[in-house]
Amino acid sequence: MSRSAHPAGPRHADVLPEGHYSAPPADLNALDPKVWAQTVDRNADGVVTVGGIAVTQLAEEYGTPAYVLDEADFRARARAWRTAFGADADVFYAGKAFLSRAVVRWLDEEGLNLDVCSGGELATALSAGMPADRIAFHGNNKSPQEIERAVRAGVGRIVLDSFQEIVRVAHIAESLGRRQRVQIRITVGVEAHTHEFIATAHEDQKFGIPLAGGQAAEAVRRALRLDGLELIGIHSHIGSQIFDMSGFEVAAHRVVGLLKDIRDEHGVELPEIDLGGGLGIAYTSDDDPREPHEIAKALTEIVTRECESARLRTPRISVEPGRAIVGPTAFTLYEVGTVKPLEGLRTYVSVDGGMSDNIRTALYDAEYSVALVSRASDAESMLVRVVGKHCESGDIVVRDAFLPGDLAPGDLIAVPATGAYCRSMASNYNHVLRPPVVAVRDGQARVIVRRETEEDLLRLDVG
């Protein structure tokens, strides 16, 4: 059930109602492959490894906290999405999930396109060599400077998000002697089964132009009349961390209905439809995400069926997986600082990071798994809450989980499925330094985003 987050964060020491959490796992040393990257395993000494490298070695060389990203897993997931949709569809990686120049190069090499939603993301993409015609530019309030840079670079599409933006992009394109390919993002009135802050297709939110009241149809009329725009399709995104395909079915039905109206009124069959992203991943063993080939089959069948019913040619489909590619490929490695039992409640385990490197628990009530990774343990389990070092009672990384009862300061624990949004949404709250991103592959590790330093912080403080 969706809940609004209180501005001060969740209450610090609520007593959990009976049955709120699951029973402890049978084996605390086991690593569920649903939530861990593909090359994660425990070696004979009980130490977790990734890409053939022990986490103890990574901690010694790169420090903690650190985001550890399995490059082989990332590439395999990118290929799986590309293969699932085939040559007749487009897969745009949603850069907002996590973007760096190394990731851009991996995407280029694996044949994926890239979706960006800010000038900074566009700059990263271009600086790493992503061909501009394979970039889509999103955003609900793109600045004139960002639009001009995108048009000059020759991005493959700009997704229009408002009536003002229709005019703005057309004017800038005409002033540059260009005709910019665009899509119009519409909100179709579908309530995704997700947290209210990441459900994006109901009318009462900031994204897109509502289908209701004829607003989307009017946006199409205006775009078709402007010489600076080449309208190539309609865009719809219904939310994030979605497991139920029924929302996509309703959205596709309404988008295809708009395509039919466009055909009937203007004599134009738009060649593309973008259904966005938002497919969920496993954060805990209870989650059951679909595989890319299942998603591709379901979405293709939905759109084909709706178009046949409307007597339309089936448009080229685009999708935008971000979390579904990068989310499972990384974990965050922490060192335990203090272990504080609270009689009759739970044990608080404090780590050397927190809400500055993972805000999602405080912001969305997100659930995560956690494991002791620097050794194996046969101790009895204990109910824990993993918390950070920030001066904030809502600084929670994992709200409720089980760890071995002999957990002690200096142990390493890891939180899986942190590849998406954790580094992207990281902050310097309390002037804590943002962790590095360490990519591992075939027994080799390298930093792709370095750890911040105090010099980095002070360099910005010009007072």
C-alpha positions as CSV (number, residue, x, y, z in Angstrom):
1,M,0.0,0.0,0.0
2,S,1.3,3.5,-0.9
3,R,2.2,5.7,2.0
4,S,3.4,9.2,2.2
5,A,6.8,9.7,3.9
6,H,6.8,11.9,6.9
7,P,9.2,14.9,6.4
8,A,11.2,13.8,9.5
9,G,11.5,10.2,8.3
10,P,10.1,7.0,9.9
11,R,9.8,7.0,13.7
12,H,13.0,5.7,15.3
13,A,12.0,2.9,17.6
14,D,8.5,1.6,16.7
15,V,7.8,-1.8,18.1
16,L,7.0,-4.0,15.2
17,P,3.5,-5.5,15.2
18,E,3.4,-9.3,15.5
19,G,4.1,-10.9,12.1
20,H,5.4,-7.7,10.5
21,Y,8.6,-9.4,9.4
22,S,9.4,-12.8,8.0
23,A,10.9,-15.6,10.0
24,P,14.7,-15.8,9.9
25,P,16.2,-17.7,6.9
26,A,17.2,-21.3,7.4
27,D,20.8,-20.4,6.4
28,L,22.1,-16.9,7.1
29,N,25.2,-17.7,4.9
30,A,23.2,-18.4,1.8
31,L,23.1,-15.7,-0.9
32,D,19.8,-15.7,-2.9
33,P,20.7,-15.3,-6.6
34,K,17.6,-13.3,-7.2
35,V,19.0,-10.4,-5.2
36,W,22.7,-10.7,-5.7
37,A,24.8,-10.0,-8.9
38,Q,25.5,-13.1,-11.0
39,T,29.2,-13.6,-10.1
40,V,28.6,-13.2,-6.3
41,D,29.5,-16.3,-4.3
42,R,31.2,-17.4,-1.0
43,N,34.6,-19.0,-1.1
44,A,35.9,-21.9,0.9
45,D,36.8,-19.5,3.8
46,G,33.2,-18.1,3.9
47,V,34.2,-14.7,2.4
48,V,31.9,-13.4,-0.3
49,T,33.5,-12.8,-3.7
50,V,32.4,-10.9,-6.7
51,G,34.0,-11.3,-10.1
52,G,36.5,-13.6,-8.4
53,I,37.6,-11.0,-5.9
54,A,37.0,-11.2,-2.1
55,V,35.1,-8.4,-0.6
56,T,37.8,-8.2,2.1
57,Q,40.3,-7.4,-0.6
58,L,38.0,-4.7,-2.1
59,A,37.5,-3.1,1.3
60,E,41.2,-3.1,2.0
61,E,42.1,-1.5,-1.4
62,Y,39.1,0.9,-1.9
63,G,37.8,1.4,1.6
64,T,34.2,1.4,2.8
65,P,31.5,2.3,2.1
66,A,31.7,1.4,-1.6
67,Y,29.4,0.5,-4.4
68,V,30.7,-2.6,-6.0
69,L,29.4,-3.2,-9.6
70,D,29.6,-6.5,-11.4
71,E,30.4,-5.5,-15.0
72,A,29.8,-8.9,-16.4
73,D,26.3,-9.0,-14.9
74,F,25.6,-5.5,-16.2
75,R,26.6,-6.4,-19.7
76,A,24.6,-9.7,-19.6
77,R,21.5,-7.9,-18.5
78,A,21.9,-5.3,-21.2
79,R,22.3,-8.0,-23.8
80,A,19.3,-9.9,-22.5
81,W,17.1,-6.8,-23.0
82,R,18.5,-6.1,-26.4
83,T,18.0,-9.7,-27.5
84,A,14.5,-10.0,-26.0
85,F,13.2,-7.0,-28.0
86,G,15.1,-7.7,-31.2
87,A,15.9,-5.5,-34.2
88,D,12.3,-4.3,-34.6
89,A,12.3,-2.4,-31.3
90,D,14.5,0.0,-29.4
91,V,15.9,-0.4,-25.8
92,F,16.9,2.9,-24.2
93,Y,18.8,2.5,-20.9
94,A,17.4,5.0,-18.4
95,G,20.5,6.9,-17.3
96,K,18.9,8.3,-14.2
97,A,19.2,4.9,-12.5
98,F,23.0,5.2,-12.6
99,L,25.2,6.9,-15.2
100,S,29.0,7.2,-15.7
101,R,31.2,7.3,-18.7
102,A,32.2,3.7,-18.2
103,V,28.5,2.7,-18.2
104,V,27.9,4.7,-21.4
105,R,30.7,2.8,-23.2
106,W,29.3,-0.5,-22.0
107,L,25.9,0.5,-23.4
108,D,27.4,1.5,-26.7
109,E,29.3,-1.7,-27.0
110,E,26.2,-3.8,-26.1
111,G,24.0,-2.0,-28.7
112,L,21.7,-0.2,-26.3
113,N,20.4,3.4,-26.7
114,L,20.5,5.9,-23.8
115,D,17.8,8.0,-22.2
116,V,18.9,11.1,-20.4
117,C,16.9,13.7,-18.4
118,S,19.3,16.6,-17.7
119,G,22.1,18.6,-19.2
120,G,24.6,16.8,-16.9
121,E,23.5,13.3,-18.1
122,L,23.6,14.5,-21.7
123,A,27.1,15.9,-21.2
124,T,28.2,12.5,-19.7
125,A,26.7,10.6,-22.6
126,L,28.3,12.8,-25.2
127,S,31.7,12.9,-23.5
128,A,31.8,9.1,-23.4
129,G,31.1,8.8,-27.1
130,M,27.5,7.7,-27.2
131,P,26.3,8.6,-30.8
132,A,23.8,11.4,-30.4
133,D,21.2,9.9,-32.6
134,R,20.9,7.0,-30.1
135,I,20.1,9.4,-27.2
136,A,16.6,10.4,-26.0
137,F,16.3,13.6,-23.9
138,H,13.6,13.6,-21.2
139,G,12.6,16.0,-18.5
140,N,9.6,18.1,-17.4
141,N,11.4,21.4,-17.4
142,K,14.3,21.4,-19.8
143,S,16.1,24.7,-20.0
144,P,16.6,26.6,-23.3
145,Q,20.3,25.9,-22.9
146,E,19.8,22.2,-22.4
147,I,17.4,22.0,-25.4
148,E,19.8,24.0,-27.7
149,R,22.7,21.7,-26.7
150,A,20.6,18.6,-27.5
151,V,19.4,19.9,-30.8
152,R,22.9,21.0,-31.8
153,A,24.3,17.6,-30.9
154,G,21.6,15.9,-33.0
155,V,19.9,13.8,-30.3
156,G,17.6,11.1,-31.8
157,R,14.5,12.4,-29.9
158,I,13.4,14.9,-27.4
159,V,10.4,13.9,-25.3
160,L,8.0,16.9,-25.1
161,D,6.5,17.3,-21.6
162,S,4.3,20.4,-21.8
163,F,2.6,22.8,-24.2
164,Q,5.3,25.4,-23.4
165,E,8.0,22.9,-24.4
166,I,6.4,22.2,-27.7
167,V,6.9,25.8,-28.7
168,R,10.3,26.1,-27.0
169,V,11.8,23.1,-28.8
170,A,10.3,24.1,-32.1
171,H,11.6,27.7,-31.9
172,I,15.1,26.6,-30.9
173,A,15.2,23.9,-33.7
174,E,14.0,26.4,-36.3
175,S,16.6,29.0,-35.2
176,L,19.3,26.4,-35.7
177,G,17.9,25.4,-39.1
178,R,17.0,21.9,-37.8
179,R,13.9,19.8,-37.7
180,Q,14.0,17.9,-34.4
181,R,12.5,14.5,-33.9
182,V,10.2,14.5,-30.9
183,Q,7.7,12.4,-29.0
184,I,4.9,13.7,-26.8
185,R,4.7,12.3,-23.3
186,I,1.2,11.7,-22.1
187,T,-0.3,10.7,-18.8
188,V,-2.9,8.0,-19.4
189,G,-4.6,7.9,-16.0
190,V,-3.2,4.5,-15.0
191,E,-2.4,4.1,-11.2
192,A,0.7,1.9,-11.1
193,H,1.0,-0.6,-8.2
194,T,3.9,1.2,-6.6
195,H,4.8,3.9,-4.1
196,E,2.9,7.2,-4.8
197,F,6.2,9.1,-5.3
198,I,7.2,6.9,-8.2
199,A,3.8,6.3,-9.8
200,T,3.8,8.7,-12.8
201,A,0.8,8.1,-15.0
202,H,-2.1,9.4,-12.9
203,E,-3.2,12.9,-13.7
204,D,-2.2,14.7,-10.5
205,Q,1.6,14.8,-11.0
206,K,4.2,16.8,-12.8
207,F,5.0,14.6,-15.8
208,G,3.4,14.6,-19.2
209,I,0.3,16.0,-20.8
210,P,-3.0,14.4,-19.7
211,L,-4.9,12.3,-22.1
212,A,-8.1,13.4,-20.3
213,G,-10.0,16.4,-21.5
214,G,-8.5,16.3,-25.0
215,Q,-5.2,17.9,-23.9
216,A,-2.9,15.3,-25.4
217,A,-4.9,15.5,-28.7
218,E,-4.4,19.3,-28.7
219,A,-0.6,18.8,-28.0
220,V,-0.5,16.6,-31.1
221,R,-2.3,19.2,-33.2
222,R,0.2,21.9,-32.2
223,A,3.3,19.7,-32.7
224,L,2.1,18.6,-36.2
225,R,1.7,22.3,-37.3
226,L,5.3,23.4,-36.3
227,D,8.0,23.2,-39.0
228,G,10.8,22.7,-36.4
229,L,9.3,19.5,-35.1
230,E,9.0,16.0,-36.6
231,L,6.5,14.1,-34.4
232,I,7.5,10.5,-34.4
233,G,5.4,9.0,-31.6
234,I,3.7,9.0,-28.2
235,H,5.5,8.3,-24.9
236,S,3.9,6.8,-21.8
237,H,5.5,5.9,-18.5
238,I,3.3,4.6,-15.7
239,G,5.7,4.3,-12.8
240,S,8.6,2.4,-11.3
241,Q,9.2,-1.0,-9.5
242,I,6.2,-2.5,-11.2
243,F,5.6,-6.3,-11.3
244,D,2.0,-6.4,-12.6
245,M,1.7,-6.1,-16.4
246,S,-2.0,-5.1,-16.3
247,G,-1.1,-1.4,-15.9
248,F,0.9,-1.6,-19.2
249,E,-2.1,-3.2,-20.9
250,V,-4.4,-0.4,-19.9
251,A,-1.8,2.2,-20.9
252,A,-1.2,0.6,-24.3
253,H,-4.9,0.5,-24.9
254,R,-5.3,4.2,-24.3
255,V,-2.1,5.2,-26.2
256,V,-3.3,3.2,-29.2
257,G,-6.6,4.9,-28.9
258,L,-4.9,8.2,-29.2
259,L,-2.9,7.0,-32.3
260,K,-6.2,6.0,-33.9
261,D,-7.6,9.4,-33.2
262,I,-4.5,11.0,-34.8
263,R,-4.9,8.9,-37.8
264,D,-8.6,9.7,-38.2
265,E,-8.1,13.5,-37.7
266,H,-4.8,14.1,-39.3
267,G,-4.3,11.2,-41.7
268,V,-1.0,10.4,-40.0
269,E,0.0,7.1,-38.5
270,L,2.8,7.8,-36.0
271,P,5.6,5.2,-36.4
272,E,6.6,4.8,-32.7
273,I,5.3,4.2,-29.3
274,D,7.4,4.3,-26.1
275,L,6.0,2.4,-23.1
276,G,8.7,3.7,-20.7
277,G,10.4,1.5,-18.1
278,G,9.6,0.8,-14.5
279,L,9.8,-3.0,-14.4
280,G,10.6,-4.2,-10.9
281,I,13.6,-6.1,-9.6
282,A,14.1,-8.3,-6.5
283,Y,15.2,-6.4,-3.5
284,T,14.3,-9.3,-1.2
285,S,13.6,-13.0,-1.7
286,D,9.9,-12.3,-1.6
287,D,10.1,-10.3,-4.9
288,D,9.4,-12.1,-8.1
289,P,10.4,-10.0,-11.2
290,R,9.9,-11.1,-14.8
291,E,12.7,-11.9,-17.2
292,P,13.3,-9.6,-20.2
293,H,12.0,-12.1,-22.7
294,E,8.7,-12.4,-20.8
295,I,8.3,-8.7,-20.6
296,A,9.1,-8.3,-24.3
297,K,6.7,-11.0,-25.3
298,A,3.9,-9.5,-23.1
299,L,4.4,-5.9,-24.3
300,T,4.7,-6.8,-28.0
301,E,1.5,-8.9,-27.8
302,I,-0.4,-6.1,-26.0
303,V,0.5,-3.5,-28.5
304,T,0.0,-5.8,-31.5
305,R,-3.4,-6.8,-30.3
306,E,-4.5,-3.2,-29.6
307,C,-3.3,-2.0,-33.0
308,E,-5.1,-4.8,-34.8
309,S,-8.3,-4.0,-33.0
310,A,-7.9,-0.3,-34.0
311,R,-6.8,-1.3,-37.6
312,L,-3.5,0.5,-37.2
313,R,-0.1,-0.6,-38.4
314,T,1.9,-1.8,-35.3
315,P,4.4,1.0,-34.4
316,R,7.9,0.4,-33.5
317,I,8.1,-0.1,-29.7
318,S,10.6,1.5,-27.4
319,V,11.2,0.6,-23.7
320,E,13.4,2.3,-21.1
321,P,14.8,-0.2,-18.5
322,G,17.2,1.4,-16.1
323,R,16.8,-0.2,-12.6
324,A,16.0,-3.6,-14.3
325,I,19.5,-3.5,-15.8
326,V,21.8,-1.9,-13.3
327,G,19.9,-2.5,-10.0
328,P,20.8,-6.1,-9.4
329,T,24.4,-5.7,-10.6
330,A,25.7,-3.9,-7.6
331,F,25.9,-4.1,-3.8
332,T,27.0,-1.6,-1.2
333,L,29.8,-2.7,1.0
334,Y,29.9,-1.4,4.6
335,E,31.9,-1.8,7.7
336,V,30.1,-2.3,11.0
337,G,30.9,0.4,13.6
338,T,28.6,-0.4,16.5
339,V,26.2,-3.1,17.5
340,K,23.5,-1.9,20.0
341,P,21.0,-4.4,21.4
342,L,17.7,-2.9,22.6
343,E,16.0,-5.3,24.9
344,G,12.6,-6.5,23.7
345,L,12.9,-4.6,20.4
346,R,15.8,-5.3,18.0
347,T,19.6,-4.8,17.6
348,Y,20.8,-1.6,15.9
349,V,23.7,-2.2,13.6
350,S,25.5,1.1,12.6
351,V,27.6,1.2,9.5
352,D,30.0,3.8,8.0
353,G,27.5,5.0,5.4
354,G,23.8,5.6,5.5
355,M,21.1,7.8,4.0
356,S,23.8,9.8,2.1
357,D,24.6,6.7,0.0
358,N,21.1,5.1,0.0
359,I,18.2,7.5,0.6
360,R,15.5,5.1,-0.8
361,T,14.6,3.5,2.6
362,A,13.9,6.9,4.2
363,L,12.3,8.3,1.1
364,Y,10.2,5.4,-0.2
365,D,10.1,2.9,2.7
366,A,12.2,0.7,0.4
367,E,13.0,-2.8,1.5
368,Y,16.5,-4.3,1.2
369,S,18.3,-7.5,2.1
370,V,21.6,-7.6,3.9
371,A,24.3,-10.2,4.6
372,L,27.5,-10.7,6.6
373,V,30.1,-11.0,3.9
374,S,33.6,-10.9,5.5
375,R,33.1,-14.4,7.0
376,A,30.6,-17.1,7.5
377,S,28.9,-17.6,10.8
378,D,27.0,-20.5,12.6
379,A,25.6,-18.2,15.3
380,E,21.9,-17.9,16.0
381,S,20.1,-15.2,14.1
382,M,19.1,-11.8,15.5
383,L,16.6,-9.3,14.3
384,V,18.5,-6.1,13.3
385,R,17.9,-2.7,11.9
386,V,20.9,-1.5,9.8
387,V,21.3,2.3,10.3
388,G,23.8,4.9,9.1
389,K,26.1,7.4,10.8
390,H,24.0,10.5,10.1
391,C,22.5,12.8,12.7
392,E,19.0,11.7,11.7
393,S,16.7,9.2,13.3
394,G,15.3,8.3,9.9
395,D,18.8,7.3,8.7
396,I,17.9,3.7,8.0
397,V,19.5,1.4,5.4
398,V,17.7,-1.9,6.0
399,R,14.6,-1.5,8.3
400,D,14.3,-5.1,9.4
401,A,16.5,-8.1,8.6
402,F,18.3,-11.0,10.3
403,L,22.1,-11.2,10.8
404,P,24.2,-13.6,12.9
405,G,24.2,-13.0,16.6
406,D,28.0,-12.8,16.8
407,L,28.1,-9.8,14.4
408,A,30.8,-7.4,15.7
409,P,32.4,-4.1,14.9
410,G,34.9,-4.4,12.0
411,D,32.8,-7.0,10.2
412,L,31.8,-6.3,6.6
413,I,28.2,-6.4,5.6
414,A,26.7,-5.8,2.2
415,V,23.3,-4.6,0.9
416,P,22.5,-6.1,-2.5
417,A,20.5,-4.6,-5.4
418,T,21.8,-1.0,-4.9
419,G,22.9,-0.4,-8.5
420,A,20.0,1.8,-9.3
421,Y,19.4,5.2,-7.8
422,C,21.6,4.9,-4.7
423,R,24.7,6.6,-6.3
424,S,22.5,8.7,-8.5
425,M,20.6,10.1,-5.4
426,A,23.6,10.2,-3.1
427,S,24.2,13.4,-1.1
428,N,26.8,15.0,1.2
429,Y,24.4,15.2,4.1
430,N,26.5,16.0,7.3
431,H,29.3,16.6,4.8
432,V,29.8,12.9,4.5
433,L,31.8,11.9,1.4
434,R,30.1,10.0,-1.4
435,P,31.5,6.5,-1.9
436,P,33.3,5.3,-5.0
437,V,31.9,2.9,-7.6
438,V,34.2,0.0,-8.1
439,A,33.6,-2.2,-11.2
440,V,34.8,-5.8,-11.1
441,R,35.2,-8.3,-13.9
442,D,37.2,-11.5,-14.3
443,G,39.3,-11.0,-11.3
444,Q,40.1,-7.4,-12.0
445,A,38.7,-4.3,-10.2
446,R,38.9,-0.7,-11.1
447,V,37.3,2.6,-9.9
448,I,34.9,4.0,-12.4
449,V,33.6,6.8,-10.1
450,R,36.2,7.8,-7.5
451,R,35.5,8.4,-3.8
452,E,34.9,12.1,-2.9
453,T,37.5,13.7,-0.8
454,E,37.4,16.6,1.7
455,E,39.3,18.6,-0.9
456,D,36.3,18.1,-3.2
457,L,33.9,19.5,-0.6
458,L,36.1,22.5,0.3
459,R,36.8,23.3,-3.4
460,L,33.1,24.2,-3.8
461,D,33.0,26.3,-0.6
462,V,34.2,29.6,-1.8
463,G,33.2,31.6,1.2
